[in-house]
Amino acid sequence: MSEFIDLLQCSAMATTLLVASLVGSRTAARRLAGF
């Protein structure tokens, strides 16, 4: 059962990183565009 929890934590962390990078790149693009 702990393996499943580890997998869940890893996928949650990966999703958080993915969302953060998407939001960060979008913000950087907006900043470069002058908005």
N, CA and C atoms as a LAMMPS dump frame, in Angstrom:
ITEM: TIMESTEP
0
ITEM: NUMBER OF ATOMS
105
ITEM: BOX BOUNDS ff ff ff
-5.0000000000000000e+02 5.0000000000000000e+02
-5.0000000000000000e+02 5.0000000000000000e+02
-5.0000000000000000e+02 5.0000000000000000e+02
ITEM: ATOMS id mol type element x y z
1 1 1 N 0.832 -1.201 0
2 1 2 C 0 0 0
3 1 3 C 0.872 1.259 0
4 2 1 N 2.011 1.212 0.687
5 2 2 C 2.879 2.388 0.734
6 2 3 C 3.456 2.691 -0.649
7 3 1 N 3.646 1.644 -1.463
8 3 2 C 4.146 1.863 -2.822
9 3 3 C 3.146 2.679 -3.627
10 4 1 N 1.859 2.387 -3.431
11 4 2 C 0.813 3.129 -4.131
12 4 3 C 0.828 4.594 -3.7
13 5 1 N 1.04 4.824 -2.4
14 5 2 C 1.088 6.2 -1.883
15 5 3 C 2.308 6.917 -2.45
16 6 1 N 3.442 6.217 -2.542
17 6 2 C 4.639 6.818 -3.132
18 6 3 C 4.372 7.204 -4.575
19 7 1 N 3.724 6.31 -5.318
20 7 2 C 3.409 6.583 -6.72
21 7 3 C 2.487 7.796 -6.819
22 8 1 N 1.517 7.862 -5.924
23 8 2 C 0.569 8.978 -5.924
24 8 3 C 1.294 10.293 -5.639
25 9 1 N 2.202 10.28 -4.667
26 9 2 C 2.954 11.488 -4.332
27 9 3 C 3.84 11.906 -5.501
28 10 1 N 4.478 10.935 -6.159
29 10 2 C 5.349 11.246 -7.292
30 10 3 C 4.544 11.86 -8.43
31 11 1 N 3.395 11.275 -8.741
32 11 2 C 2.577 11.799 -9.839
33 11 3 C 2.032 13.175 -9.48
34 12 1 N 1.677 13.381 -8.217
35 12 2 C 1.177 14.69 -7.792
36 12 3 C 2.278 15.739 -7.908
37 13 1 N 3.505 15.379 -7.511
38 13 2 C 4.622 16.307 -7.621
39 13 3 C 4.926 16.623 -9.076
40 14 1 N 4.89 15.591 -9.928
41 14 2 C 5.155 15.792 -11.351
42 14 3 C 4.097 16.702 -11.963
43 15 1 N 2.836 16.49 -11.586
44 15 2 C 1.754 17.334 -12.114
45 15 3 C 1.936 18.774 -11.657
46 16 1 N 2.312 18.948 -10.385
47 16 2 C 2.526 20.3 -9.862
48 16 3 C 3.659 20.99 -10.602
49 17 1 N 4.756 20.251 -10.848
50 17 2 C 5.885 20.827 -11.578
51 17 3 C 5.48 21.197 -12.993
52 18 1 N 4.702 20.318 -13.634
53 18 2 C 4.263 20.572 -15.007
54 18 3 C 3.404 21.831 -15.065
55 19 1 N 2.445 21.934 -14.159
56 19 2 C 1.57 23.111 -14.132
57 19 3 C 2.389 24.372 -13.839
58 20 1 N 3.328 24.265 -12.898
59 20 2 C 4.151 25.425 -12.544
60 20 3 C 4.992 25.874 -13.732
61 21 1 N 5.555 24.933 -14.486
62 21 2 C 6.371 25.3 -15.645
63 21 3 C 5.505 25.914 -16.739
64 22 1 N 4.293 25.378 -16.924
65 22 2 C 3.385 25.945 -17.931
66 22 3 C 3 27.371 -17.557
67 23 1 N 2.621 27.574 -16.298
68 23 2 C 2.235 28.91 -15.841
69 23 3 C 3.436 29.853 -15.915
70 24 1 N 4.605 29.363 -15.518
71 24 2 C 5.809 30.194 -15.545
72 24 3 C 6.178 30.604 -16.956
73 25 1 N 6.105 29.678 -17.913
74 25 2 C 6.45 30.008 -19.295
75 25 3 C 5.432 30.98 -19.873
76 26 1 N 4.166 30.807 -19.505
77 26 2 C 3.129 31.711 -19.996
78 26 3 C 3.359 33.121 -19.441
79 27 1 N 3.726 33.198 -18.157
80 27 2 C 4 34.498 -17.549
81 27 3 C 5.232 35.133 -18.191
82 28 1 N 6.261 34.34 -18.459
83 28 2 C 7.476 34.856 -19.091
84 28 3 C 7.168 35.359 -20.495
85 29 1 N 6.348 34.624 -21.238
86 29 2 C 5.979 35.046 -22.591
87 29 3 C 5.205 36.355 -22.535
88 30 1 N 4.316 36.468 -21.569
89 30 2 C 3.529 37.695 -21.42
90 30 3 C 4.447 38.869 -21.071
91 31 1 N 5.44 38.606 -20.225
92 31 2 C 6.374 39.658 -19.822
93 31 3 C 7.22 40.092 -21.02
94 32 1 N 7.634 39.126 -21.841
95 32 2 C 8.419 39.444 -23.036
96 32 3 C 7.576 40.225 -24.031
97 33 1 N 6.283 39.911 -24.104
98 33 2 C 5.393 40.59 -25.05
99 33 3 C 5.059 42.001 -24.571
100 34 1 N 5.338 42.29 -23.3
101 34 2 C 5.102 43.632 -22.791
102 34 3 C 3.779 43.78 -22.076
103 35 1 N 3.1 42.663 -21.818
104 35 2 C 1.855 42.735 -21.051
105 35 3 C 2.227 42.596 -19.6
